[in-house]
Amino acid sequence: MPDLLLVFSNRWKLVTVITVCATVIALLIALLSPKKYLSVATALPVNSVTADKARIFNSNIEALYSDFGTPDELDRLEGTARLDTIFIAASEKFDLGEHYSYGRDNQGVYLAAVKLKKNSKIARSSYGELKVKVWDVDRMLASDIANFLMQRIQELHQHLQNESNLLVLQKLKEQYVAKQAEYVQLADSIGKQPSNEVMATRSELFKARANGLSQQVEEYEKMIGEYQLAVTANAPVLLVVENARPSLWPDEPKVLVITLLVFFAAFIFSLVLALYIESRKRSF
């Protein structure tokens, strides 16, 4: 194997020219590339037990001690972030089709949403927070989009949660009316029973059944009140810790990192090229 120092001493001009030229070109490209600013919105998940006020009176009351949810609460929120829905909404609101030069028609709106999705990252942090990151050449727009995406995720899941509570509330009211009608009918039949000894036993059974229906009606009233509270409160699913702010300095391109990487890559490439040239020279 040829001595590296000897090869470098013989071919130092080649190594230097290639390394310096590649580094200068990379530096110029990095400096002339459009600057992208990063904005980050941060939120914590709400404990799903406290968010659903209909569960306040359940046996797992100890779970209500914390208003904040666990990182597992973010699974469904991260799943929503993979859909195009919130990005299309952002594209329409901020006219991103025109911003990205795709046009304002439906195709332009969708293409802008796809590009926004590539320029965004919605994921949990190591501390169990949901972070919405957006990169854009306009630092003000980047912060507005990040806050909007966080708000859309919150509103979407809050709406789904409330719709679920409304559906349960509707079914409870239907069952409540049915139980009330059954109770009234049974009470009327008890009042019409003959007072002889033959019907005494049946009358007691009817009364026991009526008491059971009365308790069921009370339970339905209680559950209806709880779910009515859940619907009225319409509790959020996210607690925003920090709204996105316009960044003062660009996040991309990372000029120093790119320059150093290209410098070392060019140096290694030029050194390997010099080794190849020396080995070819000695073979002849």
C-alpha positions as a Markdown table, in Angstrom:
| # | Residue | x | y | z |
|---|---|---|---|---|
| 1 | Met | 0.0 | 0.0 | 0.0 |
| 2 | Pro | 1.5 | 3.4 | -0.9 |
| 3 | Asp | 2.5 | 5.8 | 1.9 |
| 4 | Leu | -0.2 | 8.4 | 2.3 |
| 5 | Leu | 2.2 | 11.1 | 3.2 |
| 6 | Leu | 4.2 | 10.4 | 0.1 |
| 7 | Val | 1.1 | 10.4 | -2.0 |
| 8 | Phe | -0.1 | 13.6 | -0.5 |
| 9 | Ser | 3.3 | 15.3 | -1.0 |
| 10 | Asn | 3.3 | 14.3 | -4.6 |
| 11 | Arg | -0.3 | 15.2 | -5.3 |
| 12 | Trp | -1.0 | 17.9 | -2.7 |
| 13 | Lys | -2.0 | 20.4 | -5.5 |
| 14 | Leu | -4.6 | 18.0 | -6.8 |
| 15 | Val | -6.0 | 17.3 | -3.3 |
| 16 | Thr | -6.0 | 21.0 | -2.4 |
| 17 | Val | -7.7 | 22.2 | -5.6 |
| 18 | Ile | -10.4 | 19.6 | -5.5 |
| 19 | Thr | -11.1 | 20.1 | -1.7 |
| 20 | Val | -11.1 | 23.9 | -1.9 |
| 21 | Cys | -13.2 | 24.1 | -5.1 |
| 22 | Ala | -15.8 | 21.7 | -3.7 |
| 23 | Thr | -15.9 | 23.5 | -0.4 |
| 24 | Val | -16.3 | 26.9 | -2.0 |
| 25 | Ile | -19.0 | 25.7 | -4.3 |
| 26 | Ala | -20.9 | 24.1 | -1.5 |
| 27 | Leu | -20.5 | 27.3 | 0.6 |
| 28 | Leu | -21.8 | 29.5 | -2.2 |
| 29 | Ile | -24.8 | 27.2 | -2.9 |
| 30 | Ala | -25.7 | 27.1 | 0.8 |
| 31 | Leu | -25.5 | 30.9 | 1.1 |
| 32 | Leu | -27.5 | 31.5 | -2.1 |
| 33 | Ser | -30.2 | 28.8 | -1.3 |
| 34 | Pro | -33.5 | 30.2 | -0.1 |
| 35 | Lys | -33.5 | 30.5 | 3.7 |
| 36 | Lys | -36.1 | 28.5 | 5.6 |
| 37 | Tyr | -37.3 | 29.6 | 9.0 |
| 38 | Leu | -38.6 | 27.1 | 11.6 |
| 39 | Ser | -41.5 | 27.7 | 13.9 |
| 40 | Val | -42.7 | 25.3 | 16.6 |
| 41 | Ala | -46.0 | 25.1 | 18.5 |
| 42 | Thr | -46.1 | 22.9 | 21.6 |
| 43 | Ala | -49.0 | 21.3 | 23.4 |
| 44 | Leu | -49.7 | 18.7 | 26.1 |
| 45 | Pro | -52.4 | 16.1 | 25.9 |
| 46 | Val | -55.4 | 16.3 | 28.2 |
| 47 | Asn | -56.2 | 13.3 | 30.3 |
| 48 | Ser | -58.9 | 11.5 | 28.4 |
| 49 | Val | -60.7 | 10.6 | 31.7 |
| 50 | Thr | -61.0 | 14.3 | 32.7 |
| 51 | Ala | -61.9 | 15.3 | 29.2 |
| 52 | Asp | -64.9 | 13.0 | 29.3 |
| 53 | Lys | -66.9 | 14.4 | 32.3 |
| 54 | Ala | -69.3 | 11.5 | 32.0 |
| 55 | Arg | -66.6 | 9.4 | 33.6 |
| 56 | Ile | -66.2 | 11.5 | 36.7 |
| 57 | Phe | -68.2 | 9.2 | 38.9 |
| 58 | Asn | -66.5 | 6.0 | 37.8 |
| 59 | Ser | -64.6 | 3.7 | 40.1 |
| 60 | Asn | -61.2 | 4.8 | 38.7 |
| 61 | Ile | -61.4 | 8.2 | 40.3 |
| 62 | Glu | -57.7 | 8.1 | 41.2 |
| 63 | Ala | -57.0 | 8.7 | 37.5 |
| 64 | Leu | -58.4 | 12.2 | 37.8 |
| 65 | Tyr | -55.6 | 13.5 | 39.9 |
| 66 | Ser | -53.7 | 14.7 | 36.8 |
| 67 | Asp | -55.2 | 17.0 | 34.2 |
| 68 | Phe | -52.5 | 16.0 | 31.8 |
| 69 | Gly | -52.5 | 12.8 | 29.8 |
| 70 | Thr | -49.8 | 10.3 | 29.1 |
| 71 | Pro | -47.7 | 10.2 | 25.9 |
| 72 | Asp | -50.0 | 7.4 | 24.8 |
| 73 | Glu | -52.8 | 9.9 | 24.5 |
| 74 | Leu | -50.9 | 11.4 | 21.5 |
| 75 | Asp | -51.2 | 8.2 | 19.3 |
| 76 | Arg | -54.4 | 9.2 | 17.7 |
| 77 | Leu | -53.3 | 12.8 | 17.3 |
| 78 | Glu | -50.1 | 11.8 | 15.5 |
| 79 | Gly | -52.3 | 9.5 | 13.3 |
| 80 | Thr | -54.4 | 12.6 | 12.3 |
| 81 | Ala | -51.2 | 14.4 | 11.4 |
| 82 | Arg | -50.5 | 11.8 | 8.7 |
| 83 | Leu | -53.8 | 12.7 | 6.9 |
| 84 | Asp | -54.1 | 15.4 | 4.2 |
| 85 | Thr | -57.1 | 17.0 | 5.8 |
| 86 | Ile | -55.4 | 19.6 | 8.0 |
| 87 | Phe | -52.8 | 20.4 | 5.4 |
| 88 | Ile | -55.5 | 21.0 | 2.7 |
| 89 | Ala | -57.3 | 23.3 | 5.2 |
| 90 | Ala | -54.0 | 25.2 | 5.8 |
| 91 | Ser | -53.4 | 25.4 | 2.1 |
| 92 | Glu | -56.8 | 27.0 | 1.5 |
| 93 | Lys | -56.6 | 29.4 | 4.4 |
| 94 | Phe | -53.1 | 30.8 | 3.7 |
| 95 | Asp | -53.4 | 30.6 | -0.1 |
| 96 | Leu | -50.4 | 28.3 | -0.3 |
| 97 | Gly | -51.1 | 27.4 | -3.9 |
| 98 | Glu | -50.1 | 30.9 | -4.9 |
| 99 | His | -47.3 | 31.0 | -2.3 |
| 100 | Tyr | -45.7 | 27.9 | -3.7 |
| 101 | Ser | -46.4 | 29.0 | -7.3 |
| 102 | Tyr | -48.8 | 26.1 | -8.0 |
| 103 | Gly | -51.9 | 28.2 | -8.8 |
| 104 | Arg | -55.2 | 28.7 | -7.0 |
| 105 | Asp | -57.2 | 25.9 | -8.5 |
| 106 | Asn | -58.0 | 22.6 | -6.8 |
| 107 | Gln | -54.9 | 20.9 | -8.1 |
| 108 | Gly | -52.7 | 23.8 | -6.9 |
| 109 | Val | -54.3 | 23.7 | -3.4 |
| 110 | Tyr | -53.6 | 20.0 | -3.2 |
| 111 | Leu | -50.0 | 20.2 | -4.5 |
| 112 | Ala | -49.4 | 23.0 | -2.0 |
| 113 | Ala | -50.8 | 20.8 | 0.8 |
| 114 | Val | -48.5 | 18.0 | -0.2 |
| 115 | Lys | -45.5 | 20.4 | -0.1 |
| 116 | Leu | -46.6 | 21.8 | 3.2 |
| 117 | Lys | -46.7 | 18.2 | 4.6 |
| 118 | Lys | -43.1 | 17.7 | 3.5 |
| 119 | Asn | -42.1 | 21.0 | 5.1 |
| 120 | Ser | -43.8 | 20.1 | 8.4 |
| 121 | Lys | -43.3 | 17.6 | 11.2 |
| 122 | Ile | -45.9 | 16.7 | 13.7 |
| 123 | Ala | -44.7 | 14.3 | 16.4 |
| 124 | Arg | -44.3 | 13.9 | 20.1 |
| 125 | Ser | -41.1 | 15.0 | 21.9 |
| 126 | Ser | -39.1 | 12.9 | 24.3 |
| 127 | Tyr | -41.0 | 14.8 | 27.1 |
| 128 | Gly | -44.4 | 13.6 | 26.0 |
| 129 | Glu | -45.4 | 16.9 | 24.2 |
| 130 | Leu | -46.9 | 17.3 | 20.8 |
| 131 | Lys | -44.8 | 19.5 | 18.7 |
| 132 | Val | -45.9 | 21.0 | 15.3 |
| 133 | Lys | -42.9 | 22.2 | 13.3 |
| 134 | Val | -43.2 | 24.1 | 10.1 |
| 135 | Trp | -40.4 | 25.4 | 7.8 |
| 136 | Asp | -41.0 | 28.2 | 5.3 |
| 137 | Val | -39.1 | 31.0 | 3.6 |
| 138 | Asp | -41.6 | 33.4 | 5.2 |
| 139 | Arg | -40.9 | 33.4 | 8.9 |
| 140 | Met | -44.3 | 35.0 | 9.8 |
| 141 | Leu | -46.2 | 32.5 | 7.6 |
| 142 | Ala | -44.3 | 29.6 | 9.2 |
| 143 | Ser | -45.5 | 30.6 | 12.7 |
| 144 | Asp | -49.0 | 31.2 | 11.5 |
| 145 | Ile | -49.2 | 27.8 | 9.8 |
| 146 | Ala | -47.8 | 26.0 | 12.8 |
| 147 | Asn | -50.4 | 27.6 | 15.1 |
| 148 | Phe | -53.2 | 26.8 | 12.7 |
| 149 | Leu | -52.2 | 23.1 | 12.3 |
| 150 | Met | -52.1 | 22.8 | 16.1 |
| 151 | Gln | -55.5 | 24.4 | 16.3 |
| 152 | Arg | -57.0 | 22.2 | 13.6 |
| 153 | Ile | -55.8 | 19.0 | 15.3 |
| 154 | Gln | -57.3 | 20.3 | 18.6 |
| 155 | Glu | -60.6 | 21.3 | 17.0 |
| 156 | Leu | -60.9 | 18.0 | 15.0 |
| 157 | His | -60.5 | 15.7 | 18.0 |
| 158 | Gln | -62.6 | 18.0 | 20.2 |
| 159 | His | -65.4 | 17.7 | 17.7 |
| 160 | Leu | -65.1 | 14.0 | 17.4 |
| 161 | Gln | -65.1 | 13.7 | 21.2 |
| 162 | Asn | -68.2 | 15.9 | 21.5 |
| 163 | Glu | -70.0 | 14.0 | 18.7 |
| 164 | Ser | -69.4 | 10.8 | 20.5 |
| 165 | Asn | -70.9 | 12.3 | 23.7 |
| 166 | Leu | -73.9 | 13.6 | 21.8 |
| 167 | Leu | -74.6 | 10.2 | 20.3 |
| 168 | Val | -74.5 | 8.5 | 23.7 |
| 169 | Leu | -76.7 | 11.3 | 25.2 |
| 170 | Gln | -79.3 | 10.8 | 22.5 |
| 171 | Lys | -79.4 | 7.1 | 23.1 |
| 172 | Leu | -79.7 | 7.6 | 26.8 |
| 173 | Lys | -82.6 | 10.0 | 26.4 |
| 174 | Glu | -84.4 | 7.5 | 24.2 |
| 175 | Gln | -83.9 | 4.7 | 26.7 |
| 176 | Tyr | -85.0 | 7.1 | 29.5 |
| 177 | Val | -88.3 | 7.9 | 27.8 |
| 178 | Ala | -88.9 | 4.2 | 27.2 |
| 179 | Lys | -88.2 | 3.3 | 30.8 |
| 180 | Gln | -90.4 | 6.1 | 32.0 |
| 181 | Ala | -93.3 | 4.8 | 29.8 |
| 182 | Glu | -92.8 | 1.3 | 31.1 |
| 183 | Tyr | -92.8 | 2.5 | 34.7 |
| 184 | Val | -96.0 | 4.5 | 34.2 |
| 185 | Gln | -97.7 | 1.6 | 32.5 |
| 186 | Leu | -96.6 | -0.8 | 35.3 |
| 187 | Ala | -97.8 | 1.7 | 38.0 |
| 188 | Asp | -101.2 | 1.9 | 36.4 |
| 189 | Ser | -101.5 | -1.8 | 36.2 |
| 190 | Ile | -100.7 | -2.1 | 39.9 |
| 191 | Gly | -103.4 | 0.3 | 40.8 |
| 192 | Lys | -105.9 | -1.7 | 38.8 |
| 193 | Gln | -105.1 | -5.0 | 40.5 |
| 194 | Pro | -108.0 | -6.6 | 42.6 |
| 195 | Ser | -107.5 | -6.5 | 46.3 |
| 196 | Asn | -108.3 | -10.1 | 47.0 |
| 197 | Glu | -105.7 | -12.6 | 48.4 |
| 198 | Val | -105.3 | -14.4 | 45.1 |
| 199 | Met | -103.7 | -11.3 | 43.5 |
| 200 | Ala | -101.7 | -10.2 | 46.5 |
| 201 | Thr | -98.6 | -12.1 | 45.5 |
| 202 | Arg | -98.7 | -10.8 | 41.9 |
| 203 | Ser | -99.2 | -7.3 | 43.3 |
| 204 | Glu | -96.0 | -7.6 | 45.3 |
| 205 | Leu | -94.1 | -8.8 | 42.3 |
| 206 | Phe | -95.5 | -5.8 | 40.3 |
| 207 | Lys | -94.4 | -3.4 | 43.0 |
| 208 | Ala | -90.9 | -4.9 | 43.1 |
| 209 | Arg | -90.6 | -4.6 | 39.3 |
| 210 | Ala | -91.8 | -1.0 | 39.6 |
| 211 | Asn | -89.2 | -0.2 | 42.2 |
| 212 | Gly | -86.5 | -1.6 | 39.9 |
| 213 | Leu | -87.8 | 0.5 | 37.0 |
| 214 | Ser | -87.8 | 3.5 | 39.3 |
| 215 | Gln | -84.1 | 3.0 | 40.1 |
| 216 | Gln | -83.2 | 2.5 | 36.5 |
| 217 | Val | -85.0 | 5.8 | 35.6 |
| 218 | Glu | -83.0 | 7.6 | 38.3 |
| 219 | Glu | -79.7 | 6.1 | 36.9 |
| 220 | Tyr | -80.6 | 7.2 | 33.4 |
| 221 | Glu | -81.3 | 10.7 | 34.8 |
| 222 | Lys | -77.9 | 10.7 | 36.4 |
| 223 | Met | -76.1 | 9.5 | 33.3 |
| 224 | Ile | -78.0 | 12.0 | 31.1 |
| 225 | Gly | -76.9 | 14.8 | 33.4 |
| 226 | Glu | -73.2 | 13.7 | 33.2 |
| 227 | Tyr | -73.2 | 13.4 | 29.4 |
| 228 | Gln | -75.1 | 16.7 | 29.2 |
| 229 | Leu | -72.2 | 18.2 | 31.2 |
| 230 | Ala | -69.7 | 16.7 | 28.9 |
| 231 | Val | -71.5 | 18.1 | 25.8 |
| 232 | Thr | -71.9 | 21.5 | 27.3 |
| 233 | Ala | -68.3 | 21.7 | 28.6 |
| 234 | Asn | -66.9 | 20.4 | 25.2 |
| 235 | Ala | -63.5 | 19.9 | 26.9 |
| 236 | Pro | -60.4 | 20.4 | 24.8 |
| 237 | Val | -58.0 | 17.5 | 24.0 |
| 238 | Leu | -54.9 | 19.6 | 23.9 |
| 239 | Leu | -53.5 | 22.3 | 26.2 |
| 240 | Val | -51.2 | 24.6 | 24.3 |
| 241 | Val | -48.0 | 25.2 | 26.2 |
| 242 | Glu | -46.4 | 27.5 | 23.7 |
| 243 | Asn | -47.6 | 29.1 | 20.5 |
| 244 | Ala | -45.3 | 29.2 | 17.5 |
| 245 | Arg | -43.3 | 32.4 | 17.2 |
| 246 | Pro | -41.5 | 33.8 | 14.1 |
| 247 | Ser | -37.9 | 32.7 | 14.1 |
| 248 | Leu | -35.2 | 35.4 | 14.1 |
| 249 | Trp | -32.6 | 33.2 | 12.3 |
| 250 | Pro | -33.1 | 30.7 | 9.4 |
| 251 | Asp | -32.9 | 27.1 | 10.3 |
| 252 | Glu | -32.1 | 25.8 | 6.8 |
| 253 | Pro | -29.8 | 25.5 | 5.1 |
| 254 | Lys | -27.2 | 24.8 | 7.8 |
| 255 | Val | -24.3 | 26.5 | 6.1 |
| 256 | Leu | -21.6 | 25.5 | 8.6 |
| 257 | Val | -22.7 | 21.8 | 8.7 |
| 258 | Ile | -23.0 | 21.5 | 4.9 |
| 259 | Thr | -19.6 | 23.2 | 4.4 |
| 260 | Leu | -17.8 | 21.0 | 6.8 |
| 261 | Leu | -19.4 | 17.8 | 5.4 |
| 262 | Val | -18.5 | 18.7 | 1.9 |
| 263 | Phe | -14.9 | 19.7 | 2.9 |
| 264 | Phe | -14.3 | 16.3 | 4.5 |
| 265 | Ala | -16.0 | 14.4 | 1.7 |
| 266 | Ala | -14.0 | 16.3 | -0.9 |
| 267 | Phe | -10.7 | 15.8 | 0.9 |
| 268 | Ile | -11.3 | 12.0 | 1.2 |
| 269 | Phe | -12.4 | 11.8 | -2.4 |
| 270 | Ser | -9.4 | 13.7 | -3.6 |
| 271 | Leu | -7.0 | 11.6 | -1.5 |
| 272 | Val | -8.5 | 8.4 | -2.9 |
| 273 | Leu | -8.2 | 9.9 | -6.4 |
| 274 | Ala | -4.5 | 10.7 | -5.7 |
| 275 | Leu | -3.9 | 7.1 | -4.5 |
| 276 | Tyr | -5.6 | 5.7 | -7.6 |
| 277 | Ile | -3.4 | 7.9 | -9.9 |
| 278 | Glu | -0.2 | 6.9 | -8.0 |
| 279 | Ser | -1.1 | 3.2 | -8.2 |
| 280 | Arg | -1.8 | 3.5 | -11.9 |
| 281 | Lys | 1.5 | 5.4 | -12.4 |
| 282 | Arg | 3.5 | 2.7 | -10.7 |
| 283 | Ser | 1.8 | -0.1 | -12.6 |
| 284 | Phe | 3.2 | 1.2 | -15.9 |
